[in-house]
Amino acid sequence: MSEYDTSASPPPPPVTTAAPQEERTLALVAHLLGILTWFVGALVIWLISKDANPSKPFATDQSKEALNFQITIAIAYVACFILTLVSFGLLSFLGFLVWIANVVFCILAAVKANNGETYRYPVTLRLIK
């Protein structure tokens, strides 16, 4: 063997938590409700999970992450509306792009949450700590 031969070891397994199924389901619902209800669904799940049992951190963490992302999406929609007005409608497609990104990232987050993995949305303002 030469020094340039690489024996690639398998990648480490994904980091999973020992979250019970109930918490994973709450996290899944919090992420998916963002598609239909914007921030309202994630806010309700976050308020329920943080007050119900503080020993269940997974559902609280993921619903807070979903809430932060939906607030960021709402800000993006406002920015798209302003840009559409300023450009006299030339940038009206931006709202559709934000919607597509919302759907894709919410589905990705829901799948990860259902597997018990924590998910962090990219380019999200972390307003709720």
Protein Blocks (a to p, Z undefined) as FASTA:
>chain_A
ZZkbccddddddddddfbdfklmmmmmmmmmmmmmnommmmmmmmmmmmmmommlmklmm
mmmmmmmmmmmmmmmmmmmmmmmmmnnomlmmmmmmmmmmmmmmmmmmmmmmmnopacdd
ehiacfbZZ
